[in-house]
Amino acid sequence: MSDKTNIFSNDHSESPAQVIRQTMSVSLDSDGTPFISFAMNRGKGSGAQSMPIEEYREYVETLGDYVENGIPEGVETEQLSAAETVRRTIRNDEGEISFRVRSGKGSKPAKLPASDFSEVVELLRSTLDAVTAAGESLSPDASADGSEE
């Protein structure tokens, strides 16, 4: 049994937007599908948000709808797209927004203060074109120079 306690266990020195800026990346999965991945916070109980780039725009638009219209009570989960999983898992619990982009074993929710939610969605909106372009540049089809003679 440990007699130690972490003094800074609830210290949030980085905002979710800062963490996203530091962790956002685009890569190919093992099947060659372009994926976007980023974290919204650091620490135990949270994980990277990762999804195919083709689902990213709808994911961001879904989060934007919740910023503008509020978060409903009691939403259920199943195997769905990233945006649909957000729609079914988003919660506002005592000022903390949480949601998932995928369900199943090992999936971790994004967690962020409700006061940062709008800023995070605006940041994600600002990345839509860059993420799409990055995914296209990684796609196997992008290796062709596009000219046919």
C-alpha positions as CSV (number, residue, x, y, z in Angstrom):
1,M,0.0,0.0,0.0
2,S,1.4,3.4,-1.0
3,D,1.4,6.3,1.4
4,K,2.0,8.8,-1.4
5,T,-0.4,11.3,-3.0
6,N,0.3,13.2,-6.1
7,I,0.0,16.9,-5.2
8,F,-0.7,18.1,-8.7
9,S,-3.1,15.4,-9.9
10,N,-5.8,18.0,-10.8
11,D,-3.4,20.6,-12.2
12,H,-4.4,21.5,-15.7
13,S,-1.6,23.7,-16.9
14,E,-2.3,23.2,-20.6
15,S,-5.6,24.1,-22.2
16,P,-7.3,21.6,-24.5
17,A,-6.5,23.8,-27.5
18,Q,-2.8,23.8,-26.6
19,V,-2.8,20.0,-26.3
20,I,-4.5,19.6,-29.7
21,R,-1.9,22.0,-31.3
22,Q,0.9,19.9,-29.8
23,T,-0.5,16.4,-30.7
24,M,-2.5,16.7,-34.0
25,S,-1.1,14.6,-36.8
26,V,-2.2,12.9,-39.9
27,S,-0.9,9.4,-40.9
28,L,-1.8,6.3,-42.8
29,D,-3.2,3.3,-41.0
30,S,-2.1,-0.3,-41.9
31,D,-4.6,-0.4,-44.7
32,G,-3.3,2.9,-46.2
33,T,-6.3,5.0,-45.0
34,P,-5.4,8.5,-44.0
35,F,-6.2,9.1,-40.3
36,I,-6.2,12.2,-38.0
37,S,-5.2,11.8,-34.4
38,F,-4.9,14.3,-31.5
39,A,-5.4,14.5,-27.8
40,M,-7.5,17.1,-26.0
41,N,-5.9,16.6,-22.6
42,R,-3.2,14.6,-21.0
43,G,-3.3,12.1,-18.3
44,K,-5.0,8.9,-17.1
45,G,-8.6,8.4,-18.2
46,S,-8.3,10.2,-21.5
47,G,-6.9,9.2,-24.9
48,A,-6.2,10.3,-28.4
49,Q,-9.1,11.0,-30.7
50,S,-8.4,9.1,-33.9
51,M,-10.5,8.7,-37.0
52,P,-10.4,8.4,-40.7
53,I,-10.0,11.8,-42.3
54,E,-13.1,11.2,-44.4
55,E,-15.1,11.4,-41.0
56,Y,-13.3,14.4,-39.6
57,R,-15.4,17.2,-41.2
58,E,-18.6,15.7,-39.9
59,Y,-17.0,15.1,-36.5
60,V,-16.1,18.8,-36.2
61,E,-19.5,19.9,-37.5
62,T,-21.2,17.7,-34.9
63,L,-19.1,19.2,-32.1
64,G,-20.0,22.6,-33.5
65,D,-23.7,21.8,-33.3
66,Y,-23.3,21.0,-29.6
67,V,-21.5,24.2,-29.0
68,E,-24.4,26.1,-30.6
69,N,-27.4,24.0,-29.4
70,G,-26.3,22.4,-26.1
71,I,-25.8,18.8,-25.1
72,P,-28.8,16.5,-24.6
73,E,-29.2,14.1,-21.7
74,G,-28.9,10.3,-22.0
75,V,-27.3,9.3,-25.3
76,E,-26.4,5.6,-26.1
77,T,-23.4,4.1,-27.9
78,E,-22.8,1.4,-30.6
79,Q,-20.4,0.9,-33.6
80,L,-20.7,4.1,-35.6
81,S,-18.8,6.8,-37.4
82,A,-16.8,9.3,-35.3
83,A,-19.5,12.0,-35.6
84,E,-22.3,9.6,-34.7
85,T,-20.3,8.2,-31.8
86,V,-19.9,11.8,-30.5
87,R,-23.7,12.4,-30.9
88,R,-24.4,9.3,-28.8
89,T,-21.7,9.8,-26.1
90,I,-21.4,13.5,-25.5
91,R,-22.0,14.6,-21.9
92,N,-21.7,17.7,-19.8
93,D,-21.1,16.6,-16.3
94,E,-20.6,19.5,-13.8
95,G,-18.8,21.7,-16.3
96,E,-16.7,18.9,-18.0
97,I,-17.5,17.9,-21.5
98,S,-16.7,14.3,-22.4
99,F,-17.3,12.3,-25.6
100,R,-15.8,9.5,-27.6
101,V,-15.0,9.1,-31.3
102,R,-15.1,5.3,-31.2
103,S,-16.5,2.7,-28.9
104,G,-15.2,-0.6,-27.7
105,K,-12.5,-1.9,-25.5
106,G,-9.8,0.6,-24.8
107,S,-11.5,3.6,-26.2
108,K,-11.0,6.7,-24.1
109,P,-13.1,9.8,-24.0
110,A,-12.0,13.3,-24.8
111,K,-12.5,15.4,-21.7
112,L,-12.3,19.2,-21.5
113,P,-13.8,22.0,-19.4
114,A,-17.1,23.3,-20.8
115,S,-15.5,26.8,-20.8
116,D,-13.0,25.6,-23.4
117,F,-15.4,23.7,-25.7
118,S,-16.1,26.6,-28.1
119,E,-12.4,27.4,-28.5
120,V,-11.6,23.8,-29.2
121,V,-14.3,23.5,-31.8
122,E,-13.1,26.7,-33.5
123,L,-9.5,25.3,-33.5
124,L,-10.7,22.0,-35.1
125,R,-12.8,23.9,-37.7
126,S,-9.6,25.9,-38.6
127,T,-7.8,22.6,-39.4
128,L,-10.4,21.1,-41.8
129,D,-8.7,22.1,-45.0
130,A,-5.2,21.3,-43.8
131,V,-6.2,17.9,-42.5
132,T,-7.9,17.0,-45.8
133,A,-4.9,18.2,-47.7
134,A,-2.5,16.2,-45.5
135,G,-4.6,13.1,-45.9
136,E,-4.7,13.5,-49.7
137,S,-0.9,13.9,-49.7
138,L,-0.5,10.6,-47.9
139,S,-3.0,8.7,-50.0
140,P,-1.5,6.2,-52.4
141,D,-3.3,8.0,-55.2
142,A,-1.4,11.2,-54.4
143,S,1.9,9.7,-55.5
144,A,0.8,10.0,-59.1
145,D,1.7,13.4,-60.6
146,G,-1.8,13.7,-62.1
147,S,-0.7,14.2,-65.7
148,E,-1.6,11.7,-68.4
149,E,-0.1,12.0,-71.8
